[in-house]
Amino acid sequence: MPQSKPLLLFDGECGVCRHIAHWVQSLAHSKSGEPTLLEKPIGDNPEALRLLNPALDIWEAYETIHILMPDGSMKLGGEAVAEVLRNLPQTKWLAQSFNIHVFGRRPFQALMNFAYAILADVRPLFGCESCGAGGAWMKPIRWMVKRRNLLFGKNLAPHFTPRAKRSSAVY
C-alpha cells in the first residue's frame, strides 16, 4: 500500500513500545501541523501486516521495531530508531550524526544499533511480556528481579524524602 510518510509499526500490547510511540506521535508534526511520521500498532492480524509489505512477519515485528518507508523498504532496530529521529523536527540535528562515516563505517549508527539491542533485551524488565524474552545474558537479571519481587512485592519503589522535610537531627 503506497504511503507518503514513513510508518512506524509498534507492539500495541507492550507498555514500553506504546509509551515510546505516544512520545513519537506527540512530536511528529511539522511547523504547519502536518504529521512527519505515521504510527500503527501491529495488532494480531498477520494478513493485515502482509498488506502493508509482503515481507513483514508478525513475530519479527513484535520483537523488533520496524519502519516501513514510502518507497516500500523496511528499516529495523537501531536503523528504525535513527529514522524516527530523522523525522522528528526536534531531533533532526541529532539524527545527522547517524550518517557520519569514519573509515567506511558509521560509528554513531553502530552505537544506536547496540543501544537498541540492549533495550530490546531489557524490555521484559519494564513489564513487556509480548515483545520477546530477551537474550541469554538477561537470565541472571530476570532471576534477581523475580527474587526481589517475591521478597519485597512487585511495586516496590524506593522512598526518598527531601532533606528539608527530614527531622532536624544532625547527620
DSSP file (Angstrom, degrees, kcal/mol; ACC not computed):
  #  RESIDUE AA STRUCTURE BP1 BP2  ACC     N-H-->O    O-->H-N    N-H-->O    O-->H-N    TCO  KAPPA ALPHA  PHI   PSI    X-CA   Y-CA   Z-CA
    1    1 A M              0   0    0      0, 0.0     2,-0.1     0, 0.0    71,-0.1   0.000 360.0 360.0 360.0 123.0    0.0    0.0    0.0
    2    2 A P        +     0   0    0      0, 0.0     2,-0.3     0, 0.0    69,-0.1  -0.402 360.0 175.8 -70.7 143.5    1.6    3.3   -1.0
    3    3 A Q        -     0   0    0     67,-0.4    69,-0.1    -2,-0.1     4,-0.1  -0.966  32.2-142.7-143.2 158.4    2.1    5.9    1.6
    4    4 A S  S    S+     0   0    0     -2,-0.3    -1,-0.1     2,-0.1    67,-0.1   0.596  83.7  48.2 -99.3 -12.3    3.7    9.4    1.7
    5    5 A K  S    S-     0   0    0     64,-0.1    32,-0.1    65,-0.1    31,-0.1  -0.895  94.6 -92.6-125.6 153.8    5.2    9.2    5.2
    6    6 A P        -     0   0    0      0, 0.0    32,-2.9     0, 0.0     2,-0.6  -0.393  40.4-139.1 -61.2 144.8    7.3    6.6    7.0
    7    7 A L  E     -aB  38  68A   0     61,-2.6    61,-2.7    30,-0.2     2,-0.6  -0.944   6.7-150.7-115.7 116.2    5.1    4.2    9.0
    8    8 A L  E     -aB  39  67A   0     30,-3.7    32,-2.7    -2,-0.6     2,-0.5  -0.763  10.5-159.7 -86.6 118.8    6.3    3.2   12.5
    9    9 A L  E     +aB  40  66A   0     57,-2.7    57,-1.2    -2,-0.6     2,-0.3  -0.868  19.7 169.0 -99.3 130.2    5.0   -0.3   13.4
   10   10 A F  E     -a   41   0A   0     30,-1.8    32,-2.7    -2,-0.5     2,-0.9  -0.952  43.3 -98.3-141.2 160.0    5.0   -1.0   17.1
   11   11 A D    >   -     0   0    0     -2,-0.3     3,-1.1    30,-0.2     7,-0.3  -0.684  29.1-165.5 -79.8 106.9    3.6   -3.6   19.6
   12   12 A G  T 3  S+     0   0    0     -2,-0.9    -1,-0.2     1,-0.2     6,-0.0   0.628  86.0  58.6 -70.0 -13.6    0.5   -2.0   20.9
   13   13 A E  T 3  S+     0   0    0     30,-0.1     2,-0.5   117,-0.0    -1,-0.2   0.634  88.6  87.1 -87.8 -16.0    0.4   -4.6   23.8
   14   14 A C    <>  -     0   0    0     -3,-1.1     4,-2.8     1,-0.2     5,-0.2  -0.740  66.7-152.6 -90.5 125.0    3.8   -3.6   25.1
   15   15 A G  H  > S+     0   0    0     -2,-0.5     4,-2.3     2,-0.2     5,-0.2   0.882  97.4  49.8 -62.3 -39.0    3.8   -0.7   27.6
   16   16 A V  H  > S+     0   0    0      2,-0.2     4,-2.3     1,-0.2     5,-0.2   0.950 114.1  43.9 -64.8 -49.8    7.3    0.3   26.6
   17   17 A C  H  > S+     0   0    0      1,-0.2     4,-2.7     2,-0.2    -2,-0.2   0.912 114.7  49.9 -62.0 -43.4    6.5    0.3   22.9
   18   18 A R  H  X S+     0   0    0     -4,-2.8     4,-2.3    -7,-0.3    -1,-0.2   0.903 110.5  49.9 -63.2 -42.2    3.2    2.1   23.4
   19   19 A H  H  X S+     0   0    0     -4,-2.3     4,-2.0    -5,-0.2    -1,-0.2   0.928 113.0  45.8 -62.8 -46.0    4.9    4.8   25.6
   20   20 A I  H  X S+     0   0    0     -4,-2.3     4,-2.6     1,-0.2    -2,-0.2   0.905 111.7  52.3 -64.8 -41.5    7.6    5.4   23.0
   21   21 A A  H  X S+     0   0    0     -4,-2.7     4,-2.8     1,-0.2    -1,-0.2   0.888 109.0  49.9 -63.2 -38.9    5.0    5.5   20.2
   22   22 A H  H  X S+     0   0    0     -4,-2.3     4,-2.1     2,-0.2    -1,-0.2   0.891 110.2  50.6 -66.1 -37.8    2.9    8.1   22.0
   23   23 A W  H  X S+     0   0    0     -4,-2.0     4,-1.1     2,-0.2    -2,-0.2   0.935 112.3  46.9 -62.2 -45.9    6.0   10.2   22.6
   24   24 A V  H >X S+     0   0    0     -4,-2.6     4,-2.0     1,-0.2     3,-0.7   0.930 110.7  52.5 -61.1 -45.7    6.8   10.0   18.9
   25   25 A Q  H 3< S+     0   0    0     -4,-2.8    -1,-0.2     1,-0.3    -2,-0.2   0.871 106.4  53.3 -59.9 -38.0    3.2   10.8   18.0
   26   26 A S  H 3< S+     0   0    0     -4,-2.1    -1,-0.3     1,-0.2    -2,-0.2   0.770 119.2  34.3 -69.9 -23.8    3.3   13.9   20.2
   27   27 A L  H << S+     0   0    0     -4,-1.1     2,-2.2    -3,-0.7    63,-0.3   0.610  90.0  95.4-103.9 -14.8    6.5   15.2   18.4
   28   28 A A     <  +     0   0    0     -4,-2.0     8,-1.4    60,-0.1     9,-0.6  -0.364  59.9 107.7 -84.1  63.1    6.0   14.1   14.8
   29   29 A H  B     -D   35   0B   0     -2,-2.2     5,-0.1     6,-0.3     2,-0.0  -1.000  60.5-133.5-138.6 138.4    4.5   17.2   13.4
   30   30 A S    >   -     0   0    0      4,-3.1     3,-1.8    -2,-0.4     6,-0.0  -0.208  43.0 -91.6 -75.7 176.8    5.9   19.8   11.0
   31   31 A K  T 3  S+     0   0    0      1,-0.3    -1,-0.1     2,-0.1    -2,-0.0   0.802 129.9  55.2 -60.9 -28.7    5.5   23.6   11.7
   32   32 A S  T 3  S-     0   0    0      2,-0.1    -1,-0.3     1,-0.0    -2,-0.0   0.516 121.7-108.5 -82.8  -4.1    2.3   23.5    9.7
   33   33 A G  S <  S+     0   0    0     -3,-1.8    -2,-0.1     1,-0.3     3,-0.0   0.404  73.4 138.8  93.7  -2.3    0.9   20.7   11.9
   34   34 A E        -     0   0    0      1,-0.1    -4,-3.1    -5,-0.1    -1,-0.3  -0.561  60.8-106.7 -76.1 137.5    1.2   18.0    9.3
   35   35 A P  B     -D   29   0B   0      0, 0.0    -6,-0.3     0, 0.0     3,-0.1  -0.390  24.6-165.9 -65.1 140.0    2.4   14.6   10.6
   36   36 A T  S    S+     0   0    0     -8,-1.4     2,-0.3     1,-0.3    -7,-0.1   0.541  77.2  24.0 -98.3 -10.9    6.0   13.8    9.6
   37   37 A L  S    S-     0   0    0     -9,-0.6     2,-0.3   -32,-0.1    -1,-0.3  -0.985  71.9-141.9-153.8 141.5    5.7   10.1   10.6
   38   38 A L  E     -a    7   0A   0    -32,-2.9   -30,-3.7    -2,-0.3     2,-0.3  -0.809  13.6-152.5-107.3 150.8    2.7    7.8   11.0
   39   39 A E  E     +a    8   0A   0     -2,-0.3   -30,-0.2   -32,-0.2   -32,-0.0  -0.925  13.1 177.7-122.8 148.8    2.3    5.1   13.7
   40   40 A K  E     -a    9   0A   0    -32,-2.7   -30,-1.8    -2,-0.3     2,-0.1  -0.925  26.7-129.3-150.4 123.0    0.4    1.9   13.6
   41   41 A P  E     -a   10   0A   0      0, 0.0   -30,-0.2     0, 0.0   -32,-0.0  -0.443  23.1-129.7 -66.4 147.8    0.1   -0.8   16.3
   42   42 A I    >   -     0   0    0    -32,-2.7     3,-0.6     1,-0.1   -31,-0.1   0.902  37.6-174.5 -67.0 -42.1    0.9   -4.2   14.9
   43   43 A G  T 3   -     0   0    0    -33,-0.3    -1,-0.1     1,-0.2   -30,-0.1  -0.398  43.6 -74.4  75.6-159.0   -2.2   -5.9   16.3
   44   44 A D  T 3  S+     0   0    0     -2,-0.1    -1,-0.2     1,-0.0    -2,-0.1   0.028  96.3 103.1-128.5  28.1   -2.7   -9.6   15.9
   45   45 A N    <>  -     0   0    0     -3,-0.6     4,-1.4     1,-0.2     3,-0.4  -0.878  43.8-173.7-116.0  99.6   -3.6  -10.0   12.2
   46   46 A P  H  > S+     0   0    0      0, 0.0     4,-2.0     0, 0.0    -1,-0.2   0.834  86.0  57.7 -61.0 -32.0   -0.6  -11.2   10.1
   47   47 A E  H  > S+     0   0    0      1,-0.2     4,-1.5     2,-0.2     5,-0.1   0.875 101.5  54.7 -67.7 -36.1   -2.5  -10.7    6.9
   48   48 A A  H  > S+     0   0    0     -3,-0.4     4,-1.0     1,-0.2    -1,-0.2   0.881 109.3  48.6 -63.5 -37.0   -3.0   -7.0    7.6
   49   49 A L  H  X S+     0   0    0     -4,-1.4     4,-2.0     1,-0.2     3,-0.5   0.892 107.0  55.1 -68.3 -38.7    0.7   -6.7    8.0
   50   50 A R  H  < S+     0   0    0     -4,-2.0    -1,-0.2     1,-0.2    -2,-0.2   0.789 101.0  59.6 -66.5 -26.2    1.3   -8.5    4.8
   51   51 A L  H  < S+     0   0    0     -4,-1.5    -1,-0.2     1,-0.2    -2,-0.2   0.852 106.4  47.9 -67.5 -33.4   -0.9   -6.0    3.0
   52   52 A L  H  < S-     0   0    0     -4,-1.0    -2,-0.2    -3,-0.5    -1,-0.2   0.922 140.2 -11.3 -69.5 -44.3    1.5   -3.3    4.2
   53   53 A N    ><  -     0   0    0     -4,-2.0     3,-2.1     3,-0.1    -1,-0.3  -0.877  59.2-141.0-158.8 121.6    4.5   -5.2    3.0
   54   54 A P  T 3  S+     0   0    0      0, 0.0    -4,-0.1     0, 0.0    -3,-0.1   0.726 102.1  59.6 -60.0 -21.7    4.6   -8.9    1.9
   55   55 A A  T 3  S+     0   0    0     -6,-0.1     2,-0.3    -5,-0.1    -5,-0.1   0.528  79.0 113.4 -84.7  -4.9    7.9   -9.4    3.6
   56   56 A L    <   -     0   0    0     -3,-2.1     2,-0.5    -7,-0.2    -3,-0.1  -0.521  49.2-163.7 -73.8 127.4    6.6   -8.5    7.1
   57   57 A D     >  -     0   0    0     -2,-0.3     4,-2.3     1,-0.1     5,-0.2  -0.949  16.4-141.7-108.3 128.6    6.5  -11.3    9.6
   58   58 A I  H  > S+     0   0    0     -2,-0.5     4,-1.6     1,-0.2    -1,-0.1   0.852 100.2  50.9 -61.7 -36.3    4.2  -10.6   12.6
   59   59 A W  H  > S+     0   0    0      2,-0.2     4,-1.5     1,-0.2    -1,-0.2   0.876 111.2  47.4 -72.1 -36.0    6.6  -12.3   15.1
   60   60 A E  H  > S+     0   0    0      1,-0.2     4,-2.1     2,-0.2    -2,-0.2   0.876 109.6  54.7 -67.9 -36.8    9.6  -10.4   13.8
   61   61 A A  H  < S+     0   0    0     -4,-2.3    -2,-0.2     1,-0.2    -1,-0.2   0.840 107.0  51.1 -66.5 -32.6    7.5   -7.2   14.0
   62   62 A Y  H  < S+     0   0    0     -4,-1.6    -1,-0.2    -5,-0.2    -2,-0.2   0.886 114.4  43.4 -67.9 -38.9    6.7   -7.9   17.7
   63   63 A E  H  < S+     0   0    0     -4,-1.5     2,-0.4     1,-0.2    -2,-0.2   0.802 120.2  32.0 -79.9 -30.2   10.4   -8.4   18.5
   64   64 A T  S  < S-     0   0    0     -4,-2.1    -1,-0.2    -5,-0.1     2,-0.1  -0.983  84.1-108.4-135.8 138.6   11.9   -5.5   16.7
   65   65 A I        -     0   0    0     -2,-0.4    12,-1.7    -3,-0.1     2,-0.4  -0.409  38.6-162.3 -62.4 137.7   10.8   -2.0   15.8
   66   66 A H  E     -BC   9  76A   0    -57,-1.2   -57,-2.7    10,-0.2     2,-0.5  -0.958  13.5-164.2-124.3 142.3   10.0   -1.7   12.1
   67   67 A I  E     -BC   8  75A   0      8,-2.4     8,-2.1    -2,-0.4     2,-0.7  -0.990  11.0-152.1-124.3 122.2    9.6    1.4    9.9
   68   68 A L  E     -BC   7  74A   0    -61,-2.7   -61,-2.6    -2,-0.5     6,-0.2  -0.846  19.2-146.0 -92.7 117.2    8.0    1.0    6.5
   69   69 A M    >   -     0   0    0      4,-3.0     3,-2.4    -2,-0.7   -66,-0.1  -0.434  23.0-110.6 -83.3 156.8    9.4    3.7    4.2
   70   70 A P  T 3  S+     0   0    0      0, 0.0   -67,-0.4     0, 0.0    -1,-0.1   0.792 118.7  58.0 -57.6 -27.9    7.3    5.3    1.5
   71   71 A D  T 3  S-     0   0    0    -69,-0.1     3,-0.1     2,-0.1   -67,-0.0   0.472 122.7-105.4 -81.8   0.4    9.4    3.6   -1.2
   72   72 A G  S <  S+     0   0    0     -3,-2.4    -1,-0.0     1,-0.3     2,-0.0   0.271  79.6 128.4  96.8 -11.2    8.5    0.2    0.3
   73   73 A S        -     0   0    0     -5,-0.1    -4,-3.0     1,-0.0     2,-0.4  -0.328  50.3-133.7 -75.0 162.8   11.8   -0.5    2.0
   74   74 A M  E     -C   68   0A   0     -6,-0.2     2,-0.4    -3,-0.1    -6,-0.2  -0.912  11.7-161.6-119.3 144.4   12.0   -1.5    5.7
   75   75 A K  E     -C   67   0A   0     -8,-2.1    -8,-2.4    -2,-0.4     2,-0.3  -0.985  16.6-166.5-121.8 138.8   14.3   -0.3    8.5
   76   76 A L  E >>  -C   66   0A   0     -2,-0.4     3,-1.4   -10,-0.2     4,-0.8  -0.860  42.6 -22.4-125.4 155.6   14.7   -2.3   11.6
   77   77 A G  H 3> S+     0   0    0    -12,-1.7     4,-2.1    -2,-0.3     3,-0.4  -0.142 128.4   3.3  56.1-130.3   16.0   -1.9   15.1
   78   78 A G  H 3> S+     0   0    0      1,-0.2     4,-2.4     2,-0.2    -1,-0.3   0.827 132.7  56.6 -60.3 -34.4   18.6    0.9   15.5
   79   79 A E  H <> S+     0   0    0     -3,-1.4     4,-1.9     2,-0.2    -1,-0.2   0.887 107.7  49.1 -64.0 -37.9   18.2    1.9   11.9
   80   80 A A  H  X S+     0   0    0     -4,-0.8     4,-2.3    -3,-0.4    -2,-0.2   0.895 109.7  50.9 -68.3 -40.1   14.5    2.4   12.5
   81   81 A V  H  X S+     0   0    0     -4,-2.1     4,-2.4     1,-0.2    -2,-0.2   0.924 109.6  50.7 -62.7 -43.3   15.1    4.4   15.6
   82   82 A A  H  X S+     0   0    0     -4,-2.4     4,-1.8     1,-0.2    -1,-0.2   0.888 109.5  51.3 -60.4 -38.8   17.5    6.6   13.6
   83   83 A E  H  X S+     0   0    0     -4,-1.9     4,-1.3     2,-0.2    -1,-0.2   0.891 107.8  51.9 -66.7 -39.0   14.8    7.1   11.0
   84   84 A V  H >X S+     0   0    0     -4,-2.3     3,-0.7     1,-0.2     4,-0.6   0.949 109.9  49.2 -59.6 -47.7   12.3    8.1   13.7
   85   85 A L  H >< S+     0   0    0     -4,-2.4     3,-0.6     1,-0.3    10,-0.3   0.836 107.2  55.5 -62.7 -32.6   14.8   10.7   15.0
   86   86 A R  H 3< S+     0   0    0     -4,-1.8    -1,-0.3     1,-0.2    -2,-0.2   0.799 109.2  48.5 -66.4 -28.3   15.3   12.0   11.4
   87   87 A N  H << S+     0   0    0     -4,-1.3    -1,-0.2    -3,-0.7    -2,-0.2   0.473  91.9  86.8 -95.5  -2.7   11.5   12.6   11.1
   88   88 A L  S XX S-     0   0    0     -4,-0.6     3,-1.5    -3,-0.6     4,-0.8  -0.871  71.7-144.3 -97.1 123.7   11.0   14.4   14.4
   89   89 A P  T 34 S+     0   0    0      0, 0.0     3,-0.5     0, 0.0     4,-0.3   0.839  99.0  54.5 -55.1 -34.0   11.6   18.1   14.0
   90   90 A Q  T 34 S+     0   0    0    -63,-0.3     4,-0.1     1,-0.2     3,-0.1   0.684 116.0  35.9 -75.3 -17.8   13.2   18.3   17.5
   91   91 A T  T <> S+     0   0    0     -3,-1.5     4,-2.2    -6,-0.3     3,-0.2   0.294  80.4 103.7-120.9   9.6   15.8   15.6   16.8
   92   92 A K  H  X S+     0   0    0     -4,-0.8     4,-1.1    -3,-0.5    -2,-0.1   0.885  81.5  56.8 -58.3 -37.7   16.8   16.1   13.2
   93   93 A W  H  4 S+     0   0    0     -4,-0.3     3,-0.3     1,-0.2     4,-0.3   0.893 109.8  44.2 -61.4 -40.6   20.0   17.8   14.3
   94   94 A L  H >4 S+     0   0    0     -3,-0.2     3,-1.6     1,-0.2     4,-0.4   0.881 105.9  61.3 -70.4 -38.9   20.9   14.6   16.3
   95   95 A A  H >< S+     0   0    0     -4,-2.2     3,-1.2   -10,-0.3     4,-0.3   0.724  88.4  72.3 -65.0 -21.6   19.9   12.3   13.6
   96   96 A Q  G >< S+     0   0    0     -4,-1.1     3,-1.4    -3,-0.3    -1,-0.3   0.813  86.8  65.8 -61.9 -28.3   22.6   13.8   11.2
   97   97 A S  G X  S+     0   0    0     -3,-1.6     3,-1.2    -4,-0.3    11,-0.4   0.777  88.2  66.8 -66.2 -24.7   25.2   12.1   13.3
   98   98 A F  G <  S+     0   0    0     -3,-1.2    -1,-0.3    -4,-0.4    11,-0.2   0.652  98.3  53.6 -71.7 -12.9   24.0    8.6   12.2
   99   99 A N  G <  S+     0   0    0     -3,-1.4    -1,-0.2    -4,-0.3     2,-0.2   0.470  79.8 116.1 -97.0  -3.7   25.1    9.4    8.7
  100  100 A I    <   -     0   0    0     -3,-1.2     2,-0.4    -4,-0.3     8,-0.3  -0.488  53.1-152.7 -70.9 130.4   28.7   10.3    9.6
  101  101 A H        -     0   0    0     -2,-0.2     2,-0.4     5,-0.2     5,-0.2  -0.893  14.7-177.7-107.3 133.8   31.2    7.9    8.1
  102  102 A V  B >  S-E  105   0C   0      3,-3.3     3,-1.5    -2,-0.4    -2,-0.0  -0.973  78.9 -19.2-129.6 115.6   34.6    7.2    9.6
  103  103 A F  T 3  S-     0   0    0     -2,-0.4     3,-0.1     1,-0.3    -1,-0.1   0.880 129.8 -50.6  53.1  42.2   36.9    4.8    7.7
  104  104 A G  T 3  S+     0   0    0      1,-0.3     2,-0.3     0, 0.0    -1,-0.3   0.519 121.8  99.1  79.4   5.2   33.9    3.5    5.8
  105  105 A R  B <   -E  102   0C   0     -3,-1.5    -3,-3.3     4,-0.0    -1,-0.3  -0.842  69.8-132.6-121.7 159.6   31.8    2.8    8.9
  106  106 A R     >  -     0   0    0     -2,-0.3     4,-2.4    -5,-0.2     5,-0.2  -0.825  24.5-178.9-110.5  90.9   29.0    4.7   10.7
  107  107 A P  H  > S+     0   0    0      0, 0.0     4,-2.1     0, 0.0    -1,-0.2   0.860  79.7  49.8 -63.7 -37.2   30.1    4.7   14.3
  108  108 A F  H  > S+     0   0    0    -11,-0.4     4,-2.0    -8,-0.3   -10,-0.2   0.861 111.7  48.8 -71.7 -33.4   27.1    6.6   15.7
  109  109 A Q  H  > S+     0   0    0     -9,-0.3     4,-2.7   -12,-0.3    -1,-0.2   0.894 109.9  52.3 -69.5 -38.8   24.7    4.3   13.9
  110  110 A A  H  X S+     0   0    0     -4,-2.4     4,-2.2     1,-0.2    -2,-0.2   0.898 109.4  49.8 -62.1 -39.4   26.6    1.3   15.2
  111  111 A L  H  X S+     0   0    0     -4,-2.1     4,-2.5     2,-0.2    -1,-0.2   0.894 110.6  49.7 -65.3 -40.1   26.2    2.7   18.7
  112  112 A M  H  X S+     0   0    0     -4,-2.0     4,-2.6     2,-0.2    -2,-0.2   0.909 109.6  51.4 -64.6 -41.8   22.5    3.2   18.2
  113  113 A N  H  X S+     0   0    0     -4,-2.7     4,-2.1     2,-0.2    -2,-0.2   0.910 111.7  47.5 -60.4 -42.2   22.2   -0.4   16.9
  114  114 A F  H  X S+     0   0    0     -4,-2.2     4,-2.0     2,-0.2    -2,-0.2   0.921 111.7  49.7 -65.1 -44.8   23.9   -1.6   20.1
  115  115 A A  H  X S+     0   0    0     -4,-2.5     4,-2.5     1,-0.2    -2,-0.2   0.894 111.0  49.9 -62.1 -40.6   21.7    0.6   22.3
  116  116 A Y  H  X S+     0   0    0     -4,-2.6     4,-3.0     2,-0.2    -1,-0.2   0.907 107.2  54.3 -65.0 -40.4   18.6   -0.7   20.6
  117  117 A A  H  X S+     0   0    0     -4,-2.1     4,-1.5     2,-0.2    -1,-0.2   0.899 110.4  46.8 -60.5 -40.0   19.8   -4.3   21.1
  118  118 A I  H  X S+     0   0    0     -4,-2.0     4,-2.1     2,-0.2    -2,-0.2   0.940 112.4  49.2 -66.8 -46.3   20.2   -3.7   24.8
  119  119 A L  H  X S+     0   0    0     -4,-2.5     4,-1.3     1,-0.2    -2,-0.2   0.911 108.5  54.0 -58.6 -42.3   16.8   -2.0   25.1
  120  120 A A  H  < S+     0   0    0     -4,-3.0    -1,-0.2     1,-0.2    -2,-0.2   0.868 111.2  46.4 -61.0 -35.5   15.2   -4.9   23.2
  121  121 A D  H  < S+     0   0    0     -4,-1.5    -1,-0.2    -5,-0.2    -2,-0.2   0.838 114.7  45.2 -75.8 -32.8   16.7   -7.4   25.7
  122  122 A V  H >X S+     0   0    0     -4,-2.1     3,-1.5     1,-0.2     4,-0.7   0.527  82.2  97.2 -92.3  -4.2   15.7   -5.4   28.8
  123  123 A R  G ><>S+     0   0    0     -4,-1.3     5,-1.8     1,-0.3     3,-1.4   0.866  77.8  60.6 -52.2 -39.4   12.1   -4.6   27.8
  124  124 A P  G >45S+     0   0    0      0, 0.0     3,-1.4     0, 0.0    -1,-0.3   0.825  96.9  60.4 -60.0 -27.9   10.7   -7.6   29.8
  125  125 A L  G <45S+     0   0    0     -3,-1.5    -2,-0.2     1,-0.3    -3,-0.1   0.780 101.7  53.8 -67.6 -24.6   12.2   -5.9   33.0
  126  126 A F  G <<5S-     0   0    0     -3,-1.4    -1,-0.3    -4,-0.7    -3,-0.1   0.345 133.5 -88.8 -91.3   6.2    9.9   -3.0   32.3
  127  127 A G  T < 5S+     0   0    0     -3,-1.4     2,-0.6     1,-0.3  -112,-0.2   0.478  81.1 139.0 105.0   4.0    6.9   -5.2   32.2
  128  128 A C      < +     0   0    0     -5,-1.8    -1,-0.3     1,-0.2    -2,-0.1  -0.722  12.2 160.8 -85.5 120.2    6.8   -6.1   28.5
  129  129 A E        +     0   0    0     -2,-0.6     3,-0.2  -116,-0.2    -1,-0.2   0.505  68.7  59.6-110.2  -9.7    5.8   -9.8   28.0
  130  130 A S  S    S+     0   0    0      1,-0.2     3,-0.1  -117,-0.1  -116,-0.1   0.623  91.5  65.0 -97.2 -13.3    4.7   -9.6   24.4
  131  131 A C  S    S-     0   0    0      1,-0.3     2,-0.2  -118,-0.1    -1,-0.2   0.567 113.9 -80.2 -87.9  -8.2    7.9   -8.3   22.7
  132  132 A G        -     0   0    0     -3,-0.2    -1,-0.3     1,-0.1    -4,-0.0  -0.701  39.4 -87.3 129.6 174.7   10.1  -11.3   23.4
  133  133 A A        -     0   0    0      1,-0.2    -1,-0.1    -2,-0.2   -12,-0.1   0.523  60.5-123.0-101.1  -7.2   12.1  -12.8   26.3
  134  134 A G        -     0   0    0     -3,-0.1    -1,-0.2   -14,-0.1   -13,-0.1  -0.174  41.5 -49.4  86.7 173.2   15.4  -11.0   25.8
  135  135 A G    >   -     0   0    0    -17,-0.1     3,-1.6     1,-0.1     4,-0.3  -0.198  54.1-100.2 -80.5 172.7   18.8  -12.6   25.3
  136  136 A A  G >  S+     0   0    0      1,-0.3     3,-1.6     2,-0.2    -1,-0.1   0.804 118.1  67.0 -63.3 -30.5   20.6  -15.2   27.4
  137  137 A W  G 3  S+     0   0    0      1,-0.3     4,-0.4     2,-0.1    -1,-0.3   0.672  92.7  63.3 -65.8 -14.3   22.6  -12.6   29.2
  138  138 A M  G <> S+     0   0    0     -3,-1.6     4,-3.1     1,-0.2     5,-0.3   0.622  76.9  88.8 -84.1 -13.7   19.3  -11.4   30.8
  139  139 A K  H <> S+     0   0    0     -3,-1.6     4,-2.4    -4,-0.3    -1,-0.2   0.908  89.0  45.2 -55.2 -48.4   18.6  -14.7   32.7
  140  140 A P  H  > S+     0   0    0      0, 0.0     4,-2.1     0, 0.0    -1,-0.2   0.888 114.8  49.1 -64.2 -35.2   20.6  -13.7   35.9
  141  141 A I  H  > S+     0   0    0     -4,-0.4     4,-2.5     2,-0.2    -2,-0.2   0.922 111.1  49.1 -68.6 -43.3   19.0  -10.3   35.9
  142  142 A R  H  X S+     0   0    0     -4,-3.1     4,-2.5     1,-0.2    -1,-0.2   0.903 110.3  52.4 -60.5 -40.2   15.5  -11.7   35.4
  143  143 A W  H  X S+     0   0    0     -4,-2.4     4,-2.2    -5,-0.3    -2,-0.2   0.920 110.3  47.5 -61.0 -44.8   16.2  -14.2   38.3
  144  144 A M  H  X S+     0   0    0     -4,-2.1     4,-2.5     1,-0.2    -2,-0.2   0.899 111.5  50.3 -65.4 -40.3   17.3  -11.3   40.6
  145  145 A V  H  X S+     0   0    0     -4,-2.5     4,-2.5     2,-0.2    -1,-0.2   0.909 110.4  49.9 -64.8 -41.6   14.2   -9.2   39.7
  146  146 A K  H  X S+     0   0    0     -4,-2.5     4,-2.3     2,-0.2    -2,-0.2   0.921 111.8  48.1 -62.5 -43.5   11.9  -12.2   40.4
  147  147 A R  H  X S+     0   0    0     -4,-2.2     4,-2.3     2,-0.2    -2,-0.2   0.910 111.5  50.1 -64.1 -42.0   13.5  -12.8   43.8
  148  148 A R  H  X S+     0   0    0     -4,-2.5     4,-3.0     1,-0.2     5,-0.4   0.918 110.8  49.7 -61.1 -43.6   13.3   -9.1   44.6
  149  149 A N  H  X S+     0   0    0     -4,-2.5     4,-1.8     1,-0.2    -2,-0.2   0.883 110.8  49.9 -63.9 -38.7    9.6   -9.1   43.7
  150  150 A L  H  < S+     0   0    0     -4,-2.3    -1,-0.2    -5,-0.2    -2,-0.2   0.901 118.2  39.0 -65.4 -40.2    8.9  -12.2   45.8
  151  151 A L  H  < S+     0   0    0     -4,-2.3    -2,-0.2    -5,-0.2    -1,-0.2   0.902 133.8  17.4 -76.9 -42.1   10.7  -10.7   48.8
  152  152 A F  H  < S-     0   0    0     -4,-3.0    -3,-0.2     1,-0.2    -2,-0.2   0.487 109.8 -99.1-115.1  -5.6    9.5   -7.1   48.6
  153  153 A G    ><  -     0   0    0     -4,-1.8     3,-0.9    -5,-0.4    -1,-0.2  -0.039  33.5 -89.2  97.1 154.8    6.5   -7.0   46.4
  154  154 A K  T 3  S+     0   0    0      1,-0.2    -1,-0.1    -4,-0.1    -5,-0.1   0.828 120.0  50.5 -72.0 -33.3    6.2   -6.1   42.7
  155  155 A N  T 3  S+     0   0    0     -6,-0.1     2,-0.4    -3,-0.1    -1,-0.2  -0.022  73.9 147.9 -99.5  31.9    5.5   -2.4   43.1
  156  156 A L    <   +     0   0    0     -3,-0.9    -3,-0.1    -8,-0.0    -4,-0.0  -0.510  18.9 174.5 -68.5 124.6    8.4   -1.7   45.4
  157  157 A A        -     0   0    0     -2,-0.4    -2,-0.1     0, 0.0    -3,-0.0  -0.992  36.3-105.2-130.0 140.3    9.8    1.8   44.8
  158  158 A P        -     0   0    0      0, 0.0     2,-0.6     0, 0.0     0, 0.0  -0.336  32.3-129.5 -63.3 145.6   12.5    3.4   46.9
  159  159 A H        -     0   0    0      2,-0.0     2,-0.5     0, 0.0     0, 0.0  -0.871  25.8-173.8-100.7 120.5   11.2    6.1   49.3
  160  160 A F        -     0   0    0     -2,-0.6     0, 0.0     0, 0.0     0, 0.0  -0.953   6.0-166.3-115.6 130.7   13.0    9.4   49.0
  161  161 A T        -     0   0    0     -2,-0.5     5,-0.1     2,-0.0    -2,-0.0  -0.966  29.6-113.8-114.8 127.0   12.4   12.2   51.4
  162  162 A P    >>  -     0   0    0      0, 0.0     3,-1.2     0, 0.0     4,-0.6  -0.274  25.9-119.8 -57.4 145.9   13.7   15.6   50.6
  163  163 A R  G >4 S+     0   0    0      1,-0.3     3,-1.1     2,-0.2    -2,-0.0   0.842 110.7  59.1 -56.8 -38.2   16.4   16.8   53.0
  164  164 A A  G 34 S+     0   0    0      1,-0.2    -1,-0.3     4,-0.0    -3,-0.0   0.767 105.1  49.9 -66.4 -25.7   14.4   19.8   54.1
  165  165 A K  G <4 S+     0   0    0     -3,-1.2    -1,-0.2     2,-0.0    -2,-0.2   0.509  89.8 100.6 -93.3  -5.0   11.5   17.6   55.3
  166  166 A R  S << S-     0   0    0     -3,-1.1    -3,-0.0    -4,-0.6     0, 0.0  -0.273  88.7 -83.6 -71.7 164.9   13.6   15.3   57.4
  167  167 A S        -     0   0    0      1,-0.1    -1,-0.2     3,-0.0    -2,-0.0  -0.236  42.9-107.2 -64.5 162.7   13.8   15.7   61.1
  168  168 A S  S    S+     0   0    0     -3,-0.1    -1,-0.1     2,-0.0     3,-0.1   0.203  71.2 139.0 -81.2  19.8   16.3   18.2   62.3
  169  169 A A        -     0   0    0      1,-0.1     2,-0.3     2,-0.1    -3,-0.0  -0.307  60.6-107.9 -63.2 147.7   18.7   15.5   63.6
  170  170 A V              0   0    0      1,-0.1    -1,-0.1     0, 0.0    -2,-0.0  -0.606 360.0 360.0 -78.9 136.1   22.3   16.1   63.0
  171  171 A Y              0   0    0     -2,-0.3    -1,-0.1    -3,-0.1    -2,-0.1   0.421 360.0 360.0 -93.8 360.0   23.8   13.9   60.3
